Amino acid sequence: MLIVDSQVHIWGADTPDRPWPPGGARRAQKPYPVTKDMLLAEMDTAGVSRVVIVPPSWEGDRNDLALQAARLHPKRFAVMGRLAIERPESRARVAHWKEQPGMLGMRFTFHTDQQRPWLTDGTADWLWPAAERAGIPLMVLVPGSLDALRGIAERHPGLKLTIDHVGLNRAAKDRNPFDDLSKVCALAKLPNVAVKASGMPSLSAEHYPFRDLHPHIRRLVDAFGPRRTFWGTDLTRMPCSYRECVNLFTEELPWLQGADLEWVMGRGVSEWLGWP
């Protein structure tokens, strides 16, 4: 079975020309470089065929390390790159975005106090039609902004949007992050919206096999279907091994079998992003 991780970060060492900002890699609990070679070794151990590399948001719009990995290992890596939507000069880059070897699309984060308003204050308005015209799929981190995402998806039916990390607010300390799952599943009615079932072990209050997650995973797959539900890890945040992230879906969910399992574990994200 083709197993494709829909999100993993890599990053370089903390150097003067590539400084780590406060809360960057350290916040991800990995205070050291995470390289393509380290990732390849992890993938081989866990049986992961290939990975969608997402450059970490704390590096701004730098995609160089991810694209280098994709150029050197095109059968193992591809990239959903970063673009500074708040900068006017970024607009000219969209039409030629996928001409970069290994680039599949773009990924944006709207989870901070600075970025969240961009969904509604006009900052990002130019992006959606530009990406739709260029046929560029987008991945978006939008906890707490699902209504805004619905409006974008409805206005741009030709734009493929993938919701990151189940669309849940993982940072909320005073509420159950799965309280928003109903709103996420409601977006499944829009055929241009998919969801990444990524980073789920970090939402569990239990150890592997994370049985408290099983009903939520089933609810997600039932809503979006196996072709629009993409397994993934956000590996550098996971409280368990890479193999356990895989086995959670391949061995612990008896209702997810056969072709449906193949779609969730890799075929779906590959076809959605155009990675043959």
C-alpha positions in Angstrom: 0.0 0.0 0.0 1.2 3.5 -0.9 1.5 5.4 2.4 1.8 9.2 2.0 2.2 11.5 4.9 0.2 14.7 4.2 2.4 16.9 6.4 5.9 16.8 7.8 8.3 19.7 8.6 12.0 19.8 8.1 14.3 22.7 9.1 17.9 23.6 9.3 20.3 24.4 12.1 20.1 27.7 14.1 22.6 29.8 12.2 23.1 33.6 11.6 21.7 33.3 8.1 18.8 31.0 9.3 18.1 32.0 12.8 15.4 30.3 14.9 12.9 32.8 16.3 11.7 32.4 19.9 9.2 29.6 20.0 10.1 28.1 16.6 11.7 24.7 16.6 11.9 24.7 20.4 8.2 25.0 20.6 7.9 21.9 18.4 9.9 20.1 21.1 12.8 19.4 18.6 15.6 21.8 19.5 17.8 20.6 16.7 17.8 20.5 12.9 15.3 18.1 11.3 16.9 17.1 8.0 15.7 15.2 4.9 18.1 12.4 5.8 16.6 12.1 9.3 13.2 12.0 7.7 14.1 9.4 5.1 15.4 7.1 7.9 12.1 7.6 9.9 10.1 6.9 6.8 11.9 3.7 6.0 11.5 2.5 9.5 7.7 3.2 9.6 7.0 2.1 6.0 6.0 5.5 4.8 6.4 5.7 1.0 6.5 9.5 0.6 5.9 12.7 2.4 4.4 16.1 1.6 6.9 18.6 3.1 5.4 21.7 4.6 8.0 24.4 5.5 7.5 25.5 9.1 5.6 28.7 9.4 8.2 30.3 11.7 10.6 30.4 8.7 8.4 32.8 6.9 8.2 32.2 3.2 11.4 30.1 2.8 11.0 26.9 0.8 14.6 26.2 -0.1 15.3 23.2 2.1 12.0 21.5 1.2 12.5 22.1 -2.5 16.1 20.8 -2.3 14.8 17.6 -0.7 12.2 17.2 -3.4 14.8 17.7 -6.1 17.2 15.1 -4.6 14.5 12.6 -3.8 11.5 13.2 -6.2 10.0 9.8 -5.5 9.9 10.4 -1.7 9.3 14.2 -1.3 7.1 16.9 -2.7 6.3 20.4 -1.3 3.4 22.6 -0.3 5.2 25.9 -0.2 5.0 29.1 1.7 4.2 32.5 0.2 3.9 35.9 1.9 0.4 36.9 1.0 0.7 40.2 2.8 3.4 41.4 0.4 2.3 42.9 -2.9 5.3 41.4 -4.8 4.0 37.9 -4.0 1.1 38.2 -6.5 3.3 37.9 -9.5 4.7 34.6 -8.4 1.4 32.6 -8.4 1.1 32.0 -12.2 4.5 30.3 -12.3 4.4 28.7 -8.9 4.2 25.0 -10.0 7.1 25.5 -12.4 9.3 24.9 -9.4 10.4 21.3 -9.5 8.8 19.4 -6.6 6.2 22.1 -5.9 2.6 20.8 -5.6 0.8 23.9 -4.2 0.8 26.3 -1.3 0.2 26.2 2.5 -1.0 29.0 4.7 -1.5 29.5 8.4 -4.2 31.7 9.9 -3.9 30.7 13.5 -2.1 33.7 15.1 -3.4 37.0 16.2 -1.5 38.6 13.3 -2.6 36.2 10.6 -6.2 35.3 11.6 -7.6 38.7 10.5 -6.2 38.3 7.0 -9.0 35.9 6.2 -11.6 38.7 6.6 -9.8 42.1 6.4 -9.0 41.8 2.7 -5.4 40.9 3.0 -5.9 37.4 1.5 -8.7 38.3 -0.9 -6.4 38.4 -3.9 -5.0 34.9 -3.3 -8.2 32.8 -3.7 -9.0 33.7 -7.3 -5.4 33.8 -8.3 -4.8 30.2 -7.0 -8.1 29.1 -8.6 -7.1 30.4 -12.0 -3.6 28.9 -11.7 -4.9 25.5 -10.6 -2.9 25.6 -7.4 -4.3 23.5 -4.4 -4.0 25.1 -1.0 -3.6 23.8 2.5 -4.8 26.1 5.2 -4.6 26.1 9.0 -7.7 27.9 10.2 -8.7 26.9 13.8 -11.6 29.1 14.9 -12.1 30.5 11.3 -14.2 27.7 9.7 -17.0 30.0 8.7 -14.6 32.2 6.8 -13.2 29.2 5.0 -16.7 28.1 4.0 -17.3 31.4 2.4 -14.0 31.2 0.5 -14.8 27.7 -0.7 -18.3 28.6 -1.8 -17.1 31.7 -3.8 -14.3 29.7 -5.5 -15.6 26.3 -6.4 -12.6 25.6 -8.6 -10.2 26.1 -5.8 -9.0 22.9 -4.0 -8.8 23.6 -0.2 -7.4 21.2 2.4 -8.1 21.9 6.0 -5.0 21.2 8.2 -5.0 19.2 11.4 -8.7 18.4 11.3 -9.5 22.1 11.5 -9.4 21.9 15.3 -8.1 24.4 17.8 -5.3 22.4 19.4 -4.1 25.3 21.5 -7.4 25.7 23.4 -6.8 24.8 27.0 -10.3 25.4 28.4 -12.3 23.4 26.0 -12.4 20.1 24.1 -10.8 20.6 20.7 -13.3 18.2 19.2 -16.1 20.6 20.0 -15.5 22.1 16.5 -15.7 18.7 14.7 -19.3 19.2 13.7 -18.4 22.5 11.9 -15.5 20.8 10.2 -17.7 17.9 9.0 -20.3 20.3 7.7 -17.7 21.6 5.3 -17.6 18.1 3.7 -20.7 19.1 1.7 -18.4 21.3 -0.4 -16.7 19.1 -3.0 -13.6 21.4 -3.3 -12.8 20.9 0.4 -10.7 18.1 1.9 -9.3 17.5 5.3 -6.0 16.3 6.8 -6.4 13.8 9.6 -3.0 14.9 10.7 -1.4 15.3 14.1 -4.2 13.4 15.8 -2.2 11.5 18.5 -1.4 14.9 20.0 -5.1 15.4 20.7 -5.4 12.2 22.7 -5.6 11.9 26.4 -4.4 8.3 26.2 -1.4 6.3 25.1 -1.3 4.2 21.9 -3.6 3.0 20.4 -5.4 6.3 21.3 -8.8 4.7 21.6 -10.4 8.1 22.5 -9.6 9.2 19.0 -11.3 6.3 17.1 -14.9 7.6 17.1 -13.7 11.1 15.9 -11.7 9.6 13.1 -14.6 7.5 12.0 -16.9 10.6 12.1 -14.4 12.5 9.9 -14.0 9.7 7.3 -17.8 9.2 7.2 -18.3 12.9 6.5 -15.6 13.6 3.9 -15.3 10.1 2.6 -12.0 8.2 2.2 -11.0 10.1 -0.9 -11.0 13.5 0.8 -9.6 12.4 4.2 -5.8 12.4 4.2 -3.7 10.7 6.8 -0.8 12.6 8.1 1.3 13.2 11.2 3.0 16.6 11.6 5.7 14.2 12.9 7.8 16.7 14.9 4.9 17.2 17.3 3.9 13.6 17.8 4.0 12.0 21.3 4.5 8.6 19.8 6.6 6.8 17.2 6.1 7.2 13.5 5.2 3.5 13.2 2.4 4.0 15.8 1.1 7.0 13.8 0.8 4.7 10.8 -0.6 1.7 12.8 -3.3 3.8 14.4 -5.0 3.9 11.0 -3.8 0.7 9.4 -4.2 -1.7 12.4 -6.5 -0.2 15.0 -9.5 0.8 13.0 -11.3 -2.4 11.9 -13.9 -0.5 10.0 -11.3 1.1 7.7 -10.1 -1.6 5.3 -9.4 -2.3 1.6 -9.7 0.4 -1.0 -11.0 2.9 1.6 -7.8 2.5 3.7 -5.7 2.9 0.6 -7.4 6.2 -0.2 -7.0 7.6 3.3 -3.4 6.5 3.7 -2.0 8.0 0.5 -3.9 7.6 -2.7 -6.3 10.4 -1.9 -3.8 13.1 -1.1 -1.7 12.1 -4.1 -4.6 12.5 -6.5 -5.9 15.6 -4.9 -2.5 17.4 -5.2 -1.6 15.9 -8.6 1.4 13.8 -7.4 1.2 10.8 -9.7 
